[in-house]
């Protein structure tokens, strides 16, 4: 892998880390402001997991299985970071 490709991968990784941190913290703050929104936030994570699964199904074999597993793991990690351990994962691969 050349230096330009490595730099681009690091940049994408940094952007994804920042995005995950922002989403998690904003949703956590919203949840702290109004606990009644916990169900809506939890359902949003369910929707996100279903979306990942739907995209993978539509893409078929062009999406490596490890991408699906990683994407669902990220959704569940963000769910746990936002809602805590009380929200059990709905999607298991």
VMD Tcl script that builds the backbone (N, CA, C; Angstrom):
set m [mol new atoms 279]
animate dup $m
set s [atomselect $m all]
$s set {name element resname resid chain x y z} {
  {N N UNK 1 A 0.854 -1.168 0.000}
  {CA C UNK 1 A 0.000 0.000 0.000}
  {C C UNK 1 A 0.900 1.231 0.000}
  {N N UNK 2 A 0.610 2.163 -0.901}
  {CA C UNK 2 A 1.438 3.366 -0.962}
  {C C UNK 2 A 1.032 4.357 0.126}
  {N N UNK 3 A 1.859 5.350 0.316}
  {CA C UNK 3 A 1.663 6.328 1.390}
  {C C UNK 3 A 0.357 7.112 1.215}
  {N N UNK 4 A 0.009 7.452 -0.006}
  {CA C UNK 4 A -1.231 8.203 -0.262}
  {C C UNK 4 A -2.456 7.387 0.151}
  {N N UNK 5 A -2.474 6.121 -0.182}
  {CA C UNK 5 A -3.585 5.238 0.198}
  {C C UNK 5 A -3.650 5.096 1.713}
  {N N UNK 6 A -2.516 4.902 2.345}
  {CA C UNK 6 A -2.475 4.783 3.806}
  {C C UNK 6 A -2.980 6.057 4.469}
  {N N UNK 7 A -2.601 7.208 3.932}
  {CA C UNK 7 A -3.052 8.493 4.475}
  {C C UNK 7 A -4.570 8.631 4.327}
  {N N UNK 8 A -5.100 8.220 3.192}
  {CA C UNK 8 A -6.544 8.288 2.950}
  {C C UNK 8 A -7.307 7.366 3.904}
  {N N UNK 9 A -6.787 6.180 4.133}
  {CA C UNK 9 A -7.419 5.240 5.069}
  {C C UNK 9 A -7.424 5.823 6.477}
  {N N UNK 10 A -6.316 6.411 6.902}
  {CA C UNK 10 A -6.255 7.035 8.228}
  {C C UNK 10 A -7.239 8.188 8.332}
  {N N UNK 11 A -7.371 8.957 7.263}
  {CA C UNK 11 A -8.303 10.080 7.248}
  {C C UNK 11 A -9.754 9.599 7.374}
  {N N UNK 12 A -10.097 8.564 6.628}
  {CA C UNK 12 A -11.450 8.005 6.701}
  {C C UNK 12 A -11.710 7.438 8.097}
  {N N UNK 13 A -10.727 6.771 8.657}
  {CA C UNK 13 A -10.866 6.222 10.007}
  {C C UNK 13 A -11.106 7.339 11.019}
  {N N UNK 14 A -10.366 8.419 10.910}
  {CA C UNK 14 A -10.530 9.556 11.825}
  {C C UNK 14 A -11.917 10.177 11.680}
  {N N UNK 15 A -12.391 10.314 10.447}
  {CA C UNK 15 A -13.725 10.870 10.220}
  {C C UNK 15 A -14.801 9.979 10.823}
  {N N UNK 16 A -14.677 8.669 10.646}
  {CA C UNK 16 A -15.662 7.743 11.204}
  {C C UNK 16 A -15.633 7.768 12.734}
  {N N UNK 17 A -14.454 7.840 13.315}
  {CA C UNK 17 A -14.342 7.930 14.765}
  {C C UNK 17 A -15.031 9.191 15.269}
  {N N UNK 18 A -14.784 10.308 14.597}
  {CA C UNK 18 A -15.420 11.573 14.992}
  {C C UNK 18 A -16.938 11.484 14.840}
  {N N UNK 19 A -17.401 10.937 13.739}
  {CA C UNK 19 A -18.836 10.804 13.507}
  {C C UNK 19 A -19.484 9.930 14.578}
  {N N UNK 20 A -18.866 8.808 14.887}
  {CA C UNK 20 A -19.401 7.930 15.927}
  {C C UNK 20 A -19.457 8.633 17.278}
  {N N UNK 21 A -18.413 9.371 17.609}
  {CA C UNK 21 A -18.386 10.095 18.878}
  {C C UNK 21 A -19.490 11.155 18.933}
  {N N UNK 22 A -19.678 11.871 17.859}
  {CA C UNK 22 A -20.710 12.907 17.806}
  {C C UNK 22 A -22.098 12.293 17.960}
  {N N UNK 23 A -22.390 11.279 17.168}
  {CA C UNK 23 A -23.716 10.650 17.218}
  {C C UNK 23 A -23.990 10.104 18.615}
  {N N UNK 24 A -23.030 9.382 19.165}
  {CA C UNK 24 A -23.214 8.802 20.488}
  {C C UNK 24 A -23.470 9.869 21.540}
  {N N UNK 25 A -22.661 10.905 21.543}
  {CA C UNK 25 A -22.788 11.921 22.577}
  {C C UNK 25 A -24.044 12.781 22.418}
  {N N UNK 26 A -24.411 13.093 21.187}
  {CA C UNK 26 A -25.635 13.877 20.967}
  {C C UNK 26 A -26.844 13.071 21.416}
  {N N UNK 27 A -26.912 11.805 21.019}
  {CA C UNK 27 A -28.047 10.985 21.434}
  {C C UNK 27 A -28.071 10.796 22.948}
  {N N UNK 28 A -26.901 10.637 23.563}
  {CA C UNK 28 A -26.829 10.508 25.017}
  {C C UNK 28 A -27.359 11.769 25.695}
  {N N UNK 29 A -26.972 12.947 25.180}
  {CA C UNK 29 A -27.464 14.210 25.745}
  {C C UNK 29 A -28.977 14.342 25.587}
  {N N UNK 30 A -29.482 13.968 24.424}
  {CA C UNK 30 A -30.927 14.004 24.198}
  {C C UNK 30 A -31.620 13.084 25.195}
  {N N UNK 31 A -31.075 11.904 25.374}
  {CA C UNK 31 A -31.642 10.940 26.311}
  {C C UNK 31 A -31.641 11.488 27.744}
  {N N UNK 32 A -30.581 12.169 28.124}
  {CA C UNK 32 A -30.507 12.736 29.470}
  {C C UNK 32 A -31.518 13.868 29.657}
  {N N UNK 33 A -31.829 14.562 28.583}
  {CA C UNK 33 A -32.787 15.657 28.635}
  {C C UNK 33 A -34.215 15.143 28.761}
  {N N UNK 34 A -34.510 14.049 28.050}
  {CA C UNK 34 A -35.865 13.503 28.055}
  {C C UNK 34 A -35.799 11.982 27.952}
  {N N UNK 35 A -35.960 11.324 29.095}
  {CA C UNK 35 A -35.864 9.862 29.135}
  {C C UNK 35 A -36.990 9.185 28.350}
  {N N UNK 36 A -38.033 9.910 28.054}
  {CA C UNK 36 A -39.131 9.345 27.263}
  {C C UNK 36 A -38.680 9.032 25.839}
  {N N UNK 37 A -37.574 9.622 25.412}
  {CA C UNK 37 A -37.070 9.391 24.062}
  {C C UNK 37 A -36.235 8.122 23.945}
  {N N UNK 38 A -36.022 7.435 25.060}
  {CA C UNK 38 A -35.187 6.228 25.033}
  {C C UNK 38 A -35.739 5.190 24.061}
  {N N UNK 39 A -37.044 5.000 24.062}
  {CA C UNK 39 A -37.631 4.018 23.141}
  {C C UNK 39 A -37.414 4.427 21.690}
  {N N UNK 40 A -37.600 5.703 21.394}
  {CA C UNK 40 A -37.404 6.179 20.017}
  {C C UNK 40 A -35.954 6.017 19.592}
  {N N UNK 41 A -35.029 6.307 20.483}
  {CA C UNK 41 A -33.607 6.158 20.159}
  {C C UNK 41 A -33.272 4.684 19.967}
  {N N UNK 42 A -33.787 3.828 20.829}
  {CA C UNK 42 A -33.558 2.392 20.694}
  {C C UNK 42 A -34.125 1.866 19.376}
  {N N UNK 43 A -35.323 2.309 19.025}
  {CA C UNK 43 A -35.919 1.909 17.747}
  {C C UNK 43 A -35.089 2.413 16.566}
  {N N UNK 44 A -34.486 3.586 16.713}
  {CA C UNK 44 A -33.609 4.105 15.669}
  {C C UNK 44 A -32.405 3.198 15.450}
  {N N UNK 45 A -31.857 2.651 16.534}
  {CA C UNK 45 A -30.752 1.700 16.393}
  {C C UNK 45 A -31.238 0.405 15.736}
  {N N UNK 46 A -32.456 -0.039 16.081}
  {CA C UNK 46 A -33.033 -1.210 15.410}
  {C C UNK 46 A -33.154 -0.950 13.909}
  {N N UNK 47 A -33.645 0.239 13.568}
  {CA C UNK 47 A -33.794 0.611 12.155}
  {C C UNK 47 A -32.445 0.620 11.444}
  {N N UNK 48 A -31.424 1.138 12.125}
  {CA C UNK 48 A -30.084 1.188 11.533}
  {C C UNK 48 A -29.561 -0.224 11.264}
  {N N UNK 49 A -29.752 -1.126 12.209}
  {CA C UNK 49 A -29.302 -2.513 12.011}
  {C C UNK 49 A -30.051 -3.154 10.843}
  {N N UNK 50 A -31.361 -2.918 10.760}
  {CA C UNK 50 A -32.138 -3.458 9.636}
  {C C UNK 50 A -31.668 -2.879 8.310}
  {N N UNK 51 A -31.345 -1.588 8.294}
  {CA C UNK 51 A -30.859 -0.942 7.077}
  {C C UNK 51 A -29.556 -1.585 6.608}
  {N N UNK 52 A -28.635 -1.826 7.536}
  {CA C UNK 52 A -27.373 -2.480 7.190}
  {C C UNK 52 A -27.649 -3.859 6.600}
  {N N UNK 53 A -28.549 -4.596 7.238}
  {CA C UNK 53 A -28.882 -5.930 6.729}
  {C C UNK 53 A -29.517 -5.848 5.345}
  {N N UNK 54 A -30.432 -4.908 5.139}
  {CA C UNK 54 A -31.095 -4.754 3.839}
  {C C UNK 54 A -30.099 -4.397 2.736}
  {N N UNK 55 A -29.183 -3.495 3.036}
  {CA C UNK 55 A -28.165 -3.113 2.059}
  {C C UNK 55 A -27.309 -4.322 1.699}
  {N N UNK 56 A -26.930 -5.100 2.704}
  {CA C UNK 56 A -26.105 -6.279 2.452}
  {C C UNK 56 A -26.857 -7.304 1.611}
  {N N UNK 57 A -28.148 -7.478 1.887}
  {CA C UNK 57 A -28.949 -8.434 1.114}
  {C C UNK 57 A -29.055 -7.984 -0.336}
  {N N UNK 58 A -29.329 -6.695 -0.542}
  {CA C UNK 58 A -29.452 -6.175 -1.905}
  {C C UNK 58 A -28.137 -6.250 -2.660}
  {N N UNK 59 A -27.028 -6.038 -1.957}
  {CA C UNK 59 A -25.712 -6.073 -2.603}
  {C C UNK 59 A -25.272 -7.507 -2.888}
  {N N UNK 60 A -25.830 -8.442 -2.138}
  {CA C UNK 60 A -25.489 -9.851 -2.359}
  {C C UNK 60 A -24.040 -10.144 -2.060}
  {N N UNK 61 A -23.436 -10.932 -2.923}
  {CA C UNK 61 A -22.059 -11.381 -2.701}
  {C C UNK 61 A -21.028 -10.298 -2.965}
  {N N UNK 62 A -21.476 -9.135 -3.460}
  {CA C UNK 62 A -20.507 -8.065 -3.705}
  {C C UNK 62 A -20.060 -7.404 -2.397}
  {N N UNK 63 A -20.777 -7.664 -1.296}
  {CA C UNK 63 A -20.374 -7.154 0.016}
  {C C UNK 63 A -19.811 -8.324 0.814}
  {N N UNK 64 A -18.544 -8.247 1.206}
  {CA C UNK 64 A -17.964 -9.332 2.000}
  {C C UNK 64 A -18.711 -9.482 3.333}
  {N N UNK 65 A -18.914 -10.717 3.793}
  {CA C UNK 65 A -19.655 -10.949 5.042}
  {C C UNK 65 A -19.053 -10.230 6.243}
  {N N UNK 66 A -17.727 -10.080 6.269}
  {CA C UNK 66 A -17.113 -9.411 7.415}
  {C C UNK 66 A -17.505 -7.937 7.479}
  {N N UNK 67 A -17.863 -7.325 6.338}
  {CA C UNK 67 A -18.336 -5.938 6.350}
  {C C UNK 67 A -19.671 -5.836 7.068}
  {N N UNK 68 A -20.568 -6.785 6.810}
  {CA C UNK 68 A -21.866 -6.810 7.470}
  {C C UNK 68 A -21.701 -6.998 8.974}
  {N N UNK 69 A -20.863 -7.945 9.345}
  {CA C UNK 69 A -20.629 -8.206 10.766}
  {C C UNK 69 A -20.062 -6.969 11.443}
  {N N UNK 70 A -19.087 -6.329 10.818}
  {CA C UNK 70 A -18.474 -5.124 11.392}
  {C C UNK 70 A -19.494 -3.997 11.499}
  {N N UNK 71 A -20.291 -3.779 10.461}
  {CA C UNK 71 A -21.284 -2.708 10.479}
  {C C UNK 71 A -22.315 -2.936 11.587}
  {N N UNK 72 A -22.787 -4.169 11.724}
  {CA C UNK 72 A -23.750 -4.458 12.793}
  {C C UNK 72 A -23.109 -4.320 14.170}
  {N N UNK 73 A -21.847 -4.697 14.286}
  {CA C UNK 73 A -21.139 -4.542 15.555}
  {C C UNK 73 A -21.029 -3.053 15.931}
  {N N UNK 74 A -20.749 -2.216 14.952}
  {CA C UNK 74 A -20.658 -0.776 15.216}
  {C C UNK 74 A -22.009 -0.233 15.677}
  {N N UNK 75 A -23.089 -0.646 15.010}
  {CA C UNK 75 A -24.428 -0.201 15.419}
  {C C UNK 75 A -24.683 -0.604 16.873}
  {N N UNK 76 A -24.371 -1.835 17.225}
  {CA C UNK 76 A -24.619 -2.304 18.587}
  {C C UNK 76 A -23.692 -1.628 19.606}
  {N N UNK 77 A -22.455 -1.345 19.218}
  {CA C UNK 77 A -21.551 -0.632 20.123}
  {C C UNK 77 A -22.047 0.786 20.374}
  {N N UNK 78 A -22.542 1.442 19.328}
  {CA C UNK 78 A -23.091 2.783 19.495}
  {C C UNK 78 A -24.363 2.746 20.329}
  {N N UNK 79 A -25.185 1.699 20.145}
  {CA C UNK 79 A -26.392 1.538 20.964}
  {C C UNK 79 A -26.004 1.445 22.442}
  {N N UNK 80 A -25.020 0.600 22.734}
  {CA C UNK 80 A -24.593 0.411 24.115}
  {C C UNK 80 A -23.987 1.686 24.680}
  {N N UNK 81 A -23.182 2.378 23.881}
  {CA C UNK 81 A -22.567 3.625 24.347}
  {C C UNK 81 A -23.625 4.689 24.617}
  {N N UNK 82 A -24.707 4.670 23.857}
  {CA C UNK 82 A -25.754 5.674 24.010}
  {C C UNK 82 A -26.747 5.303 25.096}
  {N N UNK 83 A -27.228 4.068 25.060}
  {CA C UNK 83 A -28.315 3.651 25.948}
  {C C UNK 83 A -27.841 2.866 27.163}
  {N N UNK 84 A -26.591 2.424 27.158}
  {CA C UNK 84 A -26.104 1.594 28.244}
  {C C UNK 84 A -26.443 0.144 28.007}
  {N N UNK 85 A -26.160 -0.673 28.977}
  {CA C UNK 85 A -26.357 -2.114 28.835}
  {C C UNK 85 A -27.810 -2.549 28.935}
  {N N UNK 86 A -28.688 -1.647 29.329}
  {CA C UNK 86 A -30.090 -2.035 29.484}
  {C C UNK 86 A -30.758 -2.329 28.161}
  {N N UNK 87 A -30.239 -1.789 27.081}
  {CA C UNK 87 A -30.813 -2.039 25.747}
  {C C UNK 87 A -30.089 -3.233 25.140}
  {N N UNK 88 A -30.761 -4.358 25.067}
  {CA C UNK 88 A -30.148 -5.572 24.539}
  {C C UNK 88 A -30.114 -5.524 23.021}
  {N N UNK 89 A -29.026 -6.008 22.430}
  {CA C UNK 89 A -28.963 -6.030 20.957}
  {C C UNK 89 A -30.114 -6.830 20.369}
  {N N UNK 90 A -30.682 -6.317 19.307}
  {CA C UNK 90 A -31.791 -6.982 18.640}
  {C C UNK 90 A -31.314 -7.829 17.478}
  {N N UNK 91 A -30.112 -7.559 16.995}
  {CA C UNK 91 A -29.610 -8.235 15.797}
  {C C UNK 91 A -28.328 -8.961 16.146}
  {N N UNK 92 A -28.322 -10.237 15.906}
  {CA C UNK 92 A -27.138 -11.049 16.152}
  {C C UNK 92 A -26.745 -11.704 14.826}
  {N N UNK 93 A -25.472 -11.622 14.484}
  {CA C UNK 93 A -24.993 -12.233 13.249}
  {C C UNK 93 A -24.189 -13.448 13.615}
}
mol reanalyze $m
mol bondsrecalc $m
mol representation Tube
mol addrep $m
